[in-house]
Amino acid sequence: MMGRLHNKLRKRMEKAILDYRMIERGDRILVAISGGPDSLSLLKLLHDGLIHVTNDFSIHAVHLTLGFKESEPPGWKLLESYFKKLGVSYSIIHTEISKIALAPDAKKNPCFICSLYRRREIYKVAHQQKCNKIAYGHHKDDIVETLLINILYGRKIEAMNPVQEIFKGKMHIIRPLAYIEENLLKDFAEESNLPVLPNPCPMDGYTRRQKIKELIISLQKGEKNANIKENIFKSLTHVSVAFLPQTLKKE
């Protein structure tokens, strides 16, 4: 029997799927599992079945190990046991991405490098498994934070699209949790006893994303009548194109 929180999250996820036509009959969906509460919640919600969306789709879960030293038993074994328990097909891919991202001579931000190499591995598995959709556990907070990161650090106005075409339309990235807040997913993961893994990355808590989280919290303090995070999220669908500069050269 599904609890109140489970139903709440499923309804929000289904609304996002319907609004953006994320899932259609016959889709084969690769679900990227980091081991965090977000991706594990996504897998469970998709696996448990939908009401207003077709259930005529298949799932393949994939987890990448990044080369960090793990405790015993290693996290990937815990996830493998969970995948078997659910009865979903899965792949565990062992990599040394952490060593590349954290190399002393690395010329890019380690988070950028890690993300780039993880995407490459995910795309390989999607191709091997004949998946036409790749589902990430990115939630509403991720979308808001990414927008601000790109503005403040990337000099561009860009966020995460709920549906993103890649490889000239041969595949699509989907983000079914786009309408769900991070704290709700953490609560759901705990309530559902999901095998959430600790984040082994030494950069955890010291990233630009963490700075943005803290910025939003500080902006919200003392603003009882303004939902800062929600306002930023809704601004993505309320762009005043007429007021955008048209003649400035890109720098």
C-alpha positions as CSV (number, residue, x, y, z in Angstrom):
1,M,0.0,0.0,0.0
2,M,1.4,3.4,-1.0
3,G,1.6,6.1,1.6
4,R,0.6,9.8,1.4
5,L,4.1,11.0,0.4
6,H,4.5,8.2,-2.2
7,N,1.2,9.3,-3.8
8,K,2.2,13.0,-3.6
9,L,5.5,12.4,-5.4
10,R,3.9,10.1,-8.0
11,K,1.3,12.7,-8.9
12,R,3.9,15.4,-9.3
13,M,6.1,13.1,-11.4
14,E,3.2,12.1,-13.6
15,K,2.3,15.8,-14.1
16,A,5.9,16.5,-15.3
17,I,5.8,13.4,-17.6
18,L,2.5,14.5,-19.1
19,D,3.4,18.2,-19.4
20,Y,6.5,17.4,-21.4
21,R,5.5,14.0,-22.9
22,M,8.6,12.4,-21.4
23,I,7.5,8.8,-21.6
24,E,5.7,7.1,-24.5
25,R,4.7,3.5,-25.3
26,G,7.6,1.2,-26.1
27,D,10.3,3.5,-24.5
28,R,13.3,1.8,-23.1
29,I,14.6,4.0,-20.3
30,L,18.1,4.0,-18.9
31,V,17.8,5.2,-15.2
32,A,21.1,6.6,-14.0
33,I,21.6,5.7,-10.3
34,S,24.2,7.6,-8.4
35,G,23.2,6.0,-5.1
36,G,21.7,9.2,-3.7
37,P,18.1,9.6,-2.5
38,D,17.1,11.4,-5.8
39,S,18.0,8.7,-8.3
40,L,16.9,5.8,-6.1
41,S,13.5,7.5,-5.5
42,L,13.1,8.0,-9.3
43,L,13.8,4.3,-9.9
44,K,11.3,3.2,-7.2
45,L,8.6,5.6,-8.4
46,L,9.0,4.4,-12.1
47,H,9.2,0.8,-11.0
48,D,6.0,1.0,-8.8
49,G,3.9,1.9,-11.8
50,L,2.0,5.0,-13.0
51,I,-1.7,5.7,-13.2
52,H,-2.1,8.5,-15.8
53,V,0.9,7.5,-17.9
54,T,1.5,4.4,-20.0
55,N,3.3,1.6,-18.2
56,D,4.3,0.1,-21.5
57,F,8.0,0.9,-21.1
58,S,11.1,-0.9,-19.8
59,I,13.8,0.2,-17.4
60,H,17.5,-0.5,-17.3
61,A,19.3,0.8,-14.2
62,V,23.0,1.8,-14.4
63,H,25.4,2.7,-11.6
64,L,29.0,3.9,-12.2
65,T,31.7,3.5,-9.6
66,L,34.0,6.4,-9.8
67,G,37.2,5.0,-8.3
68,F,36.8,6.3,-4.8
69,K,37.8,4.1,-1.9
70,E,34.7,2.4,-0.6
71,S,33.8,0.7,2.7
72,E,32.9,-2.9,3.0
73,P,30.6,-4.0,1.5
74,P,31.1,-1.6,-1.3
75,G,28.2,0.6,-2.3
76,W,27.8,-1.0,-5.7
77,K,27.2,-4.4,-4.2
78,L,24.4,-2.9,-2.0
79,L,22.8,-1.4,-5.2
80,E,23.2,-4.6,-7.1
81,S,21.3,-6.4,-4.4
82,Y,18.6,-3.8,-4.6
83,F,18.3,-4.0,-8.4
84,K,17.9,-7.8,-8.1
85,K,15.3,-7.3,-5.4
86,L,13.3,-5.0,-7.7
87,G,13.8,-7.4,-10.6
88,V,15.1,-4.7,-13.0
89,S,17.8,-5.2,-15.5
90,Y,21.0,-3.3,-14.6
91,S,24.6,-2.6,-15.3
92,I,27.4,-1.8,-12.8
93,I,30.3,0.0,-14.6
94,H,33.6,0.4,-12.8
95,T,35.6,3.5,-13.7
96,E,38.5,5.6,-12.5
97,I,36.8,8.9,-13.2
98,S,37.7,10.4,-9.8
99,K,41.4,10.1,-10.5
100,I,41.0,12.1,-13.7
101,A,38.7,14.7,-12.2
102,L,40.9,15.2,-9.1
103,A,44.3,15.0,-10.9
104,P,46.7,17.8,-9.7
105,D,47.2,18.9,-13.4
106,A,43.5,19.0,-14.2
107,K,42.7,22.2,-16.1
108,K,39.0,22.2,-15.5
109,N,36.8,22.3,-12.4
110,P,36.7,18.7,-11.0
111,C,32.9,18.7,-10.9
112,F,32.8,19.6,-14.6
113,I,35.3,16.9,-15.5
114,C,33.5,14.3,-13.4
115,S,30.1,15.2,-15.0
116,L,31.6,15.1,-18.5
117,Y,33.1,11.6,-18.1
118,R,30.0,10.2,-16.3
119,R,27.8,11.4,-19.2
120,R,30.1,9.7,-21.7
121,E,29.8,6.4,-19.8
122,I,26.1,6.7,-19.5
123,Y,25.7,7.3,-23.2
124,K,27.8,4.2,-24.0
125,V,25.5,2.0,-21.8
126,A,22.4,3.6,-23.3
127,H,23.6,2.7,-26.7
128,Q,24.6,-0.8,-25.7
129,Q,21.2,-1.4,-24.0
130,K,19.2,0.1,-27.0
131,C,17.7,2.8,-24.7
132,N,16.0,5.8,-26.3
133,K,15.6,7.7,-23.1
134,I,18.0,8.5,-20.3
135,A,16.3,9.4,-17.0
136,Y,18.2,11.4,-14.4
137,G,17.1,12.1,-10.8
138,H,17.5,15.9,-11.2
139,H,14.8,17.7,-9.1
140,K,13.4,21.2,-8.8
141,D,16.2,22.4,-6.6
142,D,18.8,21.1,-9.2
143,I,17.1,23.1,-11.9
144,V,17.0,26.3,-9.8
145,E,20.6,26.0,-8.7
146,T,21.8,25.2,-12.2
147,L,20.2,28.4,-13.6
148,L,22.0,30.5,-11.0
149,I,25.3,28.6,-11.4
150,N,25.2,29.3,-15.2
151,I,24.4,33.0,-14.6
152,L,27.0,33.6,-11.9
153,Y,29.8,31.4,-13.2
154,G,29.0,30.6,-16.8
155,R,27.8,34.0,-18.1
156,K,24.7,32.5,-19.6
157,I,21.0,32.0,-18.9
158,E,20.6,28.3,-19.0
159,A,19.0,25.6,-16.8
160,M,18.2,21.9,-17.1
161,N,15.4,21.1,-19.6
162,P,12.9,18.5,-18.4
163,V,13.3,16.9,-21.8
164,Q,16.5,17.4,-23.8
165,E,17.2,16.0,-27.3
166,I,20.7,14.4,-27.8
167,F,22.4,12.8,-30.8
168,K,20.1,14.6,-33.3
169,G,17.0,13.1,-31.7
170,K,18.1,9.5,-31.5
171,M,18.0,9.8,-27.7
172,H,16.4,12.1,-25.1
173,I,17.3,13.0,-21.6
174,I,14.3,13.2,-19.3
175,R,14.0,14.5,-15.8
176,P,10.7,13.2,-14.3
177,L,11.4,14.7,-10.9
178,A,11.4,18.3,-12.2
179,Y,8.4,19.3,-10.1
180,I,9.7,17.7,-6.9
181,E,11.8,19.4,-4.1
182,E,14.9,17.8,-2.8
183,N,13.7,17.6,0.8
184,L,10.7,15.5,-0.2
185,L,12.9,13.0,-2.0
186,K,15.1,12.7,1.0
187,D,12.0,12.0,3.2
188,F,10.7,9.5,0.7
189,A,14.0,7.6,0.5
190,E,14.1,7.3,4.2
191,E,10.5,6.3,4.5
192,S,11.0,3.7,1.8
193,N,14.2,2.4,3.3
194,L,16.1,2.9,0.0
195,P,19.8,1.8,0.1
196,V,21.2,5.4,-0.1
197,L,24.9,5.5,-0.3
198,P,27.2,8.1,1.3
199,N,28.8,10.5,-1.1
200,P,32.6,9.6,-1.2
201,C,33.7,12.6,-3.1
202,P,36.0,14.9,-1.1
203,M,34.4,17.9,-2.9
204,D,31.0,17.2,-1.4
205,G,29.8,20.2,0.5
206,Y,32.5,22.5,-1.1
207,T,31.1,22.9,-4.6
208,R,29.6,25.9,-6.4
209,R,26.3,24.2,-6.1
210,Q,26.6,24.1,-2.3
211,K,27.3,27.9,-2.4
212,I,24.2,28.5,-4.4
213,K,22.1,26.4,-2.0
214,E,23.4,28.5,0.9
215,L,22.7,31.7,-1.1
216,I,19.1,30.8,-1.7
217,I,18.6,30.0,2.0
218,S,20.1,33.3,3.0
219,L,17.9,35.2,0.5
220,Q,14.8,33.4,1.9
221,K,15.6,34.4,5.5
222,G,13.4,37.3,6.4
223,E,11.2,37.0,3.3
224,K,8.1,35.5,4.7
225,N,5.9,36.6,1.8
226,A,8.3,35.5,-1.0
227,N,9.1,31.9,-2.0
228,I,12.5,32.6,-3.5
229,K,13.2,29.2,-4.8
230,E,9.7,28.8,-6.4
231,N,10.0,32.3,-7.9
232,I,13.3,31.4,-9.6
233,F,11.8,28.2,-10.9
234,K,8.8,29.9,-12.3
235,S,10.9,32.6,-13.9
236,L,12.0,30.0,-16.5
237,T,8.6,30.0,-18.0
238,H,8.1,33.8,-17.7
239,V,10.9,35.2,-19.8
240,S,10.3,38.7,-21.1
241,V,11.9,38.3,-24.5
242,A,11.1,41.9,-25.5
243,F,13.4,43.2,-22.7
244,L,16.4,41.0,-23.7
245,P,19.3,43.0,-25.3
246,Q,19.5,42.3,-29.0
247,T,22.6,44.2,-30.1
248,L,25.2,43.4,-27.5
249,K,28.1,41.3,-28.7
250,K,28.8,38.1,-26.8
251,E,31.9,38.2,-24.7
